[in-house]
Every structure is written in C-alpha cells, then in structure tokens.
Amino acid sequence: MVDAFEGPMPQTREVLKKALALNLKPIVVINKIDRPGAEPEKALDKVIELFIELNASDEQLDFPVIYASAKNGIAKMNLSDDSDNITCIFDTIIDKIEPPACDMDGTMQMLVSNIDYDDYLGRIAIGRIERGKIKNGMPVSICKQEKNTQGKIAKLFTYMGLKRVEVDEVDAGDIVAISGIPDISIGDTICDLANPEKIPFVNIDEPTVS
C-alpha cells in the first residue's frame, strides 16, 4: 500500500524487504488517488525503483497494480477505468495469492495471534487453525512458553466479514475466536489434548521508525 502523493515510506521499504526475502509475490495498491497533488504514476515509478533496489526477482517485479481511494471506497486496475467499489482488490488477491498451506487431517493446532475481551465471555483467543479441526466444547491442551495446561472451549466463533458468528466446528485454514480459557495469551498454542505440540512464535522486530 503506497500513498499516491508521498510515494514509498521508510516502513514500506522494511515490509517489502521482508516480503521479498520470503519469496512472496506482492500486490501493489496505490492509494489516495483522490488526494490533491496526487501523482500515482510517479508513485508507481518509485515503487519499481524500490523493488529493483531490494533485488526483487523477475517474477516479483511482475506485480499487479491497483489504484484506489479508500476514502471514497473505490479501486480500479487502470486510472482511466470507472469504479464504484473495491471488488478488483479481492479478485486480484484470489487470482494471484496462493492459499495458505494447512493440514486438514492432522491433530488440532492453532497459534494465538491476538486477544480480545468480552464482559460476558472473558478473554477471547484469536488465530488461524494450522491443523485439524476445532469443535465447540472440546477439551484442549494449551502450550505456553514455560508449561502446558489444559482447558475447554466454551464458545467457538468464525468471521463473516467483520461480524463474529458462533459455530459448532471449524476446519484448518479458518480464522477463529475461542472463549473459555481464562489465562490464554498471545503466542500460546491451542492444540489436541493427546498431542500437545507448540507452534514456534515469530520474532517481533524492533520498530523501524522511532
């Protein structure tokens, strides 16, 4: 995501550098094309220069470009196109980005990547199921940094857009929200009771802008 007026920022460089190192295939969105003084073509030229400077491969340089105005809720593949929605962003993601790899048949495993709180449900663990399936009410192991504990899923939710929807069962690959584990924390692994296997937590880099 690049500002059509300001072009690539320092954080753009850091994020892109890591994405290219992981051999990911970027989608470039030039945003704020409605801003006075915006120069989306010049911003795109600077993006291409940044890709080359970071030694992007030929395949990574062949990235799709989308022009957007988040403020007005529009996106388009060409500046001359008419648009009243952002559908092309979702279509491009589906077309260009490979789905995440996950094991549908293995024992259940999920890394907690975020925590929410509800006055009625308490702490809610949010994350993507890496393996197997989760069922409402099932007993689970919780692998923490220091020790393993046990718990039980009280409520299980998935997402429909931004809305949280209660479900009985969810398969690998889905992002879910789980309540019923009061001491759950970011970085914990919720997994099968008989196979407590922790997922390594990612290292978080220091801020690039002070």
Secondary structure as GFF3:
##gff-version 3
##sequence-region A 1 210
A	DSSP	beta_strand	2	3	.	.	.	ID=ss1
A	DSSP	alpha_helix	10	21	.	.	.	ID=ss2
A	DSSP	beta_strand	28	31	.	.	.	ID=ss3
A	DSSP	alpha_helix	40	53	.	.	.	ID=ss4
A	DSSP	alpha_helix	58	61	.	.	.	ID=ss5
A	DSSP	beta_strand	65	69	.	.	.	ID=ss6
A	DSSP	beta_strand	74	76	.	.	.	ID=ss7
A	DSSP	alpha_helix	87	96	.	.	.	ID=ss8
A	DSSP	beta_strand	109	111	.	.	.	ID=ss9
A	DSSP	beta_strand	114	118	.	.	.	ID=ss10
A	DSSP	beta_strand	122	131	.	.	.	ID=ss11
A	DSSP	beta_strand	133	135	.	.	.	ID=ss12
A	DSSP	beta_strand	139	143	.	.	.	ID=ss13
A	DSSP	beta_strand	148	152	.	.	.	ID=ss14
A	DSSP	beta_strand	155	160	.	.	.	ID=ss15
A	DSSP	beta_strand	163	166	.	.	.	ID=ss16
A	DSSP	beta_strand	169	171	.	.	.	ID=ss17
A	DSSP	beta_strand	175	179	.	.	.	ID=ss18
A	DSSP	beta_strand	189	192	.	.	.	ID=ss19
###
